[in-house]
Amino acid sequence: QVQLVESGGGLVQPGGSLRLSCAASGIIFRFAVTTWYRQGPGKQRELAARLIIDGSTTYADSVKGRFTISRDNAKNTVYLQMNNLKPEDTAVYYCNVNVLNIAYWGQGTQVTVSS
């Protein structure tokens, strides 16, 4: 049974940092495409950052230079380091892991950026 457990969300002031984690079990993680999506209030879910098997990354324009996606295959964990957070980064962040064209989702973790 595949399970994704996210952690690291919370309330942070503008300019602050958070690191999200997504721990996966039940899959061969090193073959996975790992993506962080986010859904802000009243908005559609959007890709924030993606890391594929060869190490290539993709970022939404709005987070480039501030967010960094990384993974530890030994720990079956993908991370999203978020720096210089802005109020518009407020959203529920979802971890997505795709293995052999089967997508798995985490439960989501709330990130709120507010003073």
C-alpha positions in Angstrom: 0.0 0.0 0.0 1.4 3.4 -1.1 1.4 6.1 1.5 2.6 9.7 1.3 2.9 11.6 4.6 3.6 15.3 4.4 4.8 17.6 7.1 6.4 21.0 7.7 3.6 23.4 7.0 2.5 26.2 9.3 2.2 29.9 9.8 5.1 32.1 8.9 5.7 35.8 8.5 6.5 37.3 5.1 10.2 36.8 4.3 10.4 33.7 6.4 11.2 30.1 5.4 9.7 26.7 5.7 10.7 23.2 4.6 8.1 20.7 3.6 8.7 17.0 3.6 6.9 14.2 2.0 7.8 10.7 3.1 6.8 7.9 0.8 6.3 4.2 1.5 5.3 1.2 -0.6 6.9 2.4 -3.8 10.3 2.3 -5.6 11.0 5.9 -4.9 14.1 6.3 -7.0 12.1 5.7 -10.1 9.5 8.3 -9.2 8.8 11.7 -10.6 8.2 13.9 -7.6 6.1 17.1 -7.7 4.9 19.7 -5.2 1.5 21.2 -6.2 -0.3 24.0 -4.3 -3.8 25.3 -4.2 -4.4 28.8 -2.9 -7.7 30.1 -1.6 -10.1 30.3 -4.5 -7.5 29.2 -7.0 -6.9 26.1 -9.1 -4.2 23.6 -8.1 -0.9 24.5 -9.7 2.5 23.0 -10.1 5.1 24.6 -7.7 8.1 22.4 -8.3 9.0 19.1 -10.0 12.1 16.9 -9.8 12.5 14.0 -12.2 14.7 11.0 -12.1 17.7 12.5 -13.9 17.7 15.4 -11.5 16.1 18.0 -13.7 13.9 20.4 -12.0 11.0 22.6 -13.1 9.6 25.6 -11.1 6.6 27.8 -11.4 7.8 31.3 -12.4 6.3 32.7 -9.2 8.6 30.6 -7.0 11.9 30.5 -9.1 14.8 31.6 -7.0 12.9 31.1 -3.8 11.9 27.5 -3.7 14.1 24.4 -4.0 12.9 20.9 -4.5 15.2 18.0 -3.5 14.9 14.4 -2.6 16.7 11.7 -0.5 16.1 8.3 -2.2 17.6 6.5 0.8 14.9 8.0 3.0 12.1 7.9 0.3 11.5 11.6 1.0 11.1 14.6 -1.2 11.5 18.1 0.2 10.5 21.6 -0.7 12.6 24.4 0.8 10.7 27.6 0.7 12.6 30.9 1.3 11.5 34.5 1.2 7.9 33.5 1.5 5.2 35.9 0.4 1.5 36.1 1.3 0.6 34.9 -2.2 2.4 31.6 -1.3 -0.4 30.8 1.1 -1.9 27.6 0.0 -2.3 23.9 0.7 0.7 22.1 -0.6 0.4 18.6 -2.0 3.1 16.1 -2.7 2.6 14.0 -5.8 4.7 11.0 -6.7 4.3 9.4 -10.1 5.7 5.9 -10.7 5.1 4.1 -14.0 2.4 6.6 -14.8 0.5 5.9 -11.6 0.1 9.1 -9.5 -0.1 9.1 -5.7 -1.1 12.1 -3.6 -0.4 13.2 -0.1 -3.0 14.6 2.1 -1.8 18.2 1.8 -0.2 20.6 4.3 -1.3 24.1 4.9 1.2 27.0 4.5 0.0 30.4 5.6 2.2 33.5 5.1 0.9 36.4 7.1 2.1 39.1 9.5 
